[in-house]
Amino acid sequence: RTARLWKIPDPKEEKKKGRVTRMCKFGCGFLAEEKGVAEHEGECPMRDVTCEACGDTVEAGRLQTHCNEDCRERKITCECGVVVVSKDMEAHSTDGCPVVKVKCEKCAGMVKKADLVKHKAESCPERKVDCALGCGKFFAHSHAFKHEASECPHREETCAECEDVVEHCKMTHHRERQCASRMISCRKCGLEMKFMQGMKHDANECPKRNVPCSVCKEGVPMDEREHHEQNTCPKRPTPCKYLLHGCFARTPLDELEAHEAQCSFIPPEPEPEPEEVEAESPMAEEVEMEKEITNCSKCQFSLKGCPKCEGKFCAKCMTQSGLPNKGLCLTCTKQEILKARKTKSTAQVKMQF
C-alpha cells in the first residue's frame, strides 16, 4: 500500500470545531470535508487505475512500478540483444535465445545454449579424449591426469639406480640392459660390480685381464704372468748347461739348443776308459793290508774301521793333523772335502745369475 504523506486529523476534534468530515473511500486515511475529500479521491495514490498495456487493475501509486516490473506486456531486452515481450520470455529462452543456459547431458553443468557444441567438444570434463602420451586409450577428460600420472604405460619414471628418466613400459629393459648402475659379473674373474665400473675394472683391476709378457710380449692373464715369465715363457733367459765349464751366457729358451750346439765352452770328450782288468787295484790291496793291521804304527793307538771303504784309520793321528774327524779314513775324508768345495763353488756361480 502507498504510504500516507499527511497527518490524519482526529474526528472528535473536527466535530468540536463544527466541521462535517469523512474519510477517503480508498482507505489511504485522508480525512476532510466533503469537498476536499472529493478532490482528494480524484488524485489518491491508492485509487484503482487500469494498465494500458495489459489491462490489469493496479493502484495509481504502483502503476509505474507495475509497468516496469510486473506488466506482462512490458518489453524486455534479453542478454542476446533481442527485445522480447515479458510473457514470451520463457518461450524465447527455451527455444530461440542463444545465451540462455542449458544443462550439459554429460557433465550436468549449465552452459550457454550457443556454446553447448563447443563446450562438449573442448571444455566438458566428461568429453572423450585420447591419451596425450600415445598409448592409444580413450577416456573422459576428467580421468586424463590420473591415467597419465599412474596408469599409462608410456608415463615417465625415474630409475632408482641411475636417476635417468625412462618410460614405464621400458623400465624393465632399461634396468636389465641399459642402466649404468645395474649389477654385472666380470666374464673373466666373476667379480660383481656396477656396469659403470666395468671398463675401469677390465682395463686396470681384473686379475684375469690380458697383459703383455715382459719377455716375449705375448698376452697372458695378469695373475699368471709371473709364473709364465719364470717357467713357461719360450723367451725366458736360461743359463747354458756348460755353466760349470765357464759359459755364463743366458740365452732365450727357444734358442738355447742352438747355442749349446755351438758353445765355445763345450768340454772335450773324455778318453775311452780302458778295459777293466780283473787284477785288484792298488787301493784294494791297501785296504786288504790295513785290515790285517790293528794298531797305528806311529802312536800304537787302536785303529777304527771306515764305514765307507772298509779301510782302517787312526782317529788320534787325523785329529792331530788338523783334518775333521768325520769317522772316515784319510782317503774318504779328502774326497768329502773336495766334493764339498766343488758344491760350494757351483752354488756361488749360480748366485751370480
C-alpha positions, 0 to 999 in steps of 0.5 A, a space after each residue: 500500500 502507498 504510504 500516507 504523506 499527511 497527518 490524519 486529523 482526529 474526528 472528535 476534534 473536527 466535530 468540536 470545531 463544527 466541521 462535517 468530515 469523512 474519510 477517503 473511500 480508498 482507505 489511504 486515511 485522508 480525512 476532510 470535508 466533503 469537498 476536499 475529500 472529493 478532490 482528494 479521491 480524484 488524485 489518491 495514490 491508492 485509487 484503482 487505475 487500469 494498465 494500458 498495456 495489459 489491462 490489469 487493475 493496479 493502484 495509481 501509486 504502483 502503476 509505474 512500478 507495475 509497468 516496469 516490473 510486473 506488466 506482462 506486456 512490458 518489453 524486455 531486452 534479453 542478454 542476446 540483444 533481442 527485445 522480447 515481450 515479458 510473457 514470451 520470455 520463457 518461450 524465447 529462452 527455451 527455444 530461440 535465445 542463444 545465451 540462455 543456459 542449458 544443462 550439459 547431458 554429460 557433465 550436468 553443468 549449465 552452459 550457454 545454449 550457443 556454446 553447448 557444441 563447443 563446450 562438449 567438444 573442448 571444455 566438458 570434463 566428461 568429453 572423450 579424449 585420447 591419451 596425450 602420451 600415445 598409448 592409444 586409450 580413450 577416456 573422459 577428460 576428467 580421468 586424463 591426469 590420473 591415467 597419465 600420472 599412474 596408469 599409462 604405460 608410456 608415463 615417465 619414471 625415474 630409475 632408482 639406480 641411475 636417476 635417468 628418466 625412462 618410460 614405464 613400459 621400458 623400465 624393465 629393459 632399461 634396468 636389465 640392459 641399459 642402466 649404468 648402475 645395474 649389477 654385472 659379473 666380470 666374464 673373466 674373474 666373476 667379480 660383481 660390480 656396477 656396469 659403470 665400473 666395468 671398463 675401469 675394472 677390465 682395463 686396470 683391476 681384473 686379475 684375469 685381464 690380458 697383459 703383455 709378457 715382459 719377455 716375449 710380449 705375448 698376452 697372458 692373464 695378469 695373475 699368471 704372468 709371473 709364473 709364465 715369465 719364470 717357467 713357461 715363457 719360450 723367451 725366458 733367459 736360461 743359463 747354458 748347461 756348460 755353466 760349470 765349464 765357464 759359459 755364463 751366457 743366458 740365452 732365450 729358451 727357444 734358442 738355447 739348443 742352438 747355442 749349446 750346439 755351438 758353445 765355445 765352452 763345450 768340454 772335450 770328450 773324455 778318453 775311452 776308459 780302458 778295459 777293466 782288468 780283473 787284477 785288484 787295484 792298488 787301493 784294494 790291496 791297501 785296504 786288504 793290508 790295513 785290515 790285517 793291521 790293528 794298531 797305528 804304527 806311529 802312536 800304537 793307538 787302536 785303529 777304527 774301521 771306515 764305514 765307507 771303504 772298509 779301510 782302517 784309520 787312526 782317529 788320534 793321528 787325523 785329529 792331530 793333523 788338523 783334518 775333521 774327524 768325520 769317522 772316515 779314513 784319510 782317503 774318504 775324508 779328502 774326497 768329502 772335502 773336495 766334493 764339498 768345495 766343488 758344491 760350494 763353488 757351483 752354488 756361488 756361480 749360480 748366485 751370480 745369475 
